[in-house]
Amino acid sequence: MNLLRQGRFDEAIDVHLQVVEVIPAAFSPDHPYLYFRRTSLGLCLTGAGRFDEAQSHLLAGHANLIRLDHPKASWAREALEDLYKAWDRPDLLNVLNEQRSATDPGSP
């Protein structure tokens, strides 16, 4: 994550792509670490302004972390919120918030 924090997005993307590629063989094709890393990759892509690609990885990471009832699911959701704000897509942010309200009536 240091590359991401340093704003070295292209290098961070390359590293995360390599990691995402080896996780299924090293762990399993459905291991939570894969979805955690896909979310991290999505953050790097967001930072690089590659919003379409970021959305693909962030949606997959978020959906699967929710499915696995993983504690990092809320972090993945925040990454999606950050993407939609950076992308200037309030329409997608509203959809995300509506989905949250539908699944968690006590949410803001």
Secondary structure, 3 states (H helix, E strand, C coil): CHHHHCCCHHHHHHHHHHHHHHHHHHCCCCCHHHHHHHHHHHHHHHHCCCHHHHHHHHHHHHHHHHHCCCCCHHHHHHHHHHHHHHCCCHHHHHHHHHHHHHHCCCCC
